[in-house]
Amino acid sequence: MGKYYESAEQLYEIYSYFMDKVLSDEKIGPRIAKAGIIIKFIYYEPDAEITIDLKNPPAKEGFYGTYYLGPCEIEEDVWSAQAADFSHSFWHGRENPIAAVSKGLIKQGGKVTAMLRLLPVVRPAFKMFPQVLVELGYPEKVIKD
């Protein structure tokens, strides 16, 4: 198991709350939706999958995309596989995914350039993620300097 997540269920609890905030945010949501792609994140330690659909109309009103926790039937345009701890650190604004790919910390396939164009768009979410952890009662999971 990794450093930050005790189980896939805990990862899903945190990322579900986080995705609700990001995909309904009036500033971030419309910019993310412009990507028009389906992204699958495959995590290990713990094993988990999250698919974000920015191609089809959102399932919930007021959202700019739909996400699915766990394996799903939707065909992704791009996928990214990484340790859950790396993702946790990324959402704190502490990781460079391009460098991580070259170091083999992230494996990717599909329309990778489309996903990379989202990097500047999601930067404001770096401030949201630690707040989500605190709101959910996990202040010990916030990475401090």
Residue pairs with C-beta under 8 A, 6 or more apart in sequence:
1 7
1 45
1 46
2 45
2 46
2 83
2 84
2 85
2 88
3 85
3 88
4 84
4 85
4 88
4 141
5 11
5 14
5 45
5 46
5 84
5 85
5 88
6 46
7 46
8 46
8 47
8 48
8 70
11 43
11 46
11 48
11 84
12 48
12 50
12 69
12 70
13 136
14 132
14 133
14 136
14 138
14 141
15 50
15 69
16 67
16 69
17 132
17 135
17 136
18 91
18 125
18 128
18 129
18 132
19 50
19 52
19 67
20 63
21 125
21 128
21 132
22 28
22 29
22 32
22 122
22 125
22 128
23 29
23 32
23 52
23 58
23 63
23 64
23 65
23 66
23 67
24 60
24 62
24 63
24 64
25 124
25 125
25 128
27 124
28 121
28 122
28 124
28 125
29 63
29 64
29 65
30 64
31 121
32 54
32 64
32 65
32 118
32 121
32 122
33 54
33 64
33 65
35 54
35 114
35 115
35 117
35 118
35 121
36 54
36 55
37 54
37 55
37 77
37 78
37 111
37 114
37 115
38 51
38 52
38 53
38 54
38 55
38 56
38 74
38 75
38 76
38 77
38 78
39 51
39 52
39 54
39 76
39 77
39 78
39 79
39 80
39 115
40 49
40 50
40 51
40 52
40 76
40 78
40 79
40 80
41 49
41 50
41 51
41 52
41 79
41 80
41 81
41 82
41 87
42 48
42 49
42 79
42 80
42 81
42 82
43 49
43 50
43 81
43 82
43 83
43 84
43 87
44 81
44 82
44 83
44 84
45 83
45 84
45 85
46 84
48 69
48 70
48 84
49 69
49 70
49 71
49 72
50 67
50 68
50 69
51 67
51 68
51 72
51 74
51 76
52 65
52 66
52 67
52 68
53 65
53 66
53 67
53 68
53 74
54 64
54 65
55 77
56 66
58 64
58 65
58 66
59 66
60 66
68 74
76 110
77 110
77 111
77 114
78 108
78 109
78 110
78 111
78 112
78 114
78 115
79 108
79 109
79 110
80 106
80 107
80 108
80 115
81 106
81 107
81 108
82 100
82 105
82 106
82 107
83 105
86 95
86 100
86 105
86 106
88 141
88 143
89 95
89 143
90 97
91 125
91 126
91 129
92 126
92 129
92 130
92 142
92 143
93 123
93 126
94 143
97 106
97 116
97 119
98 116
100 106
101 107
101 108
108 115
130 142
130 143
133 139
133 141
133 142
134 142
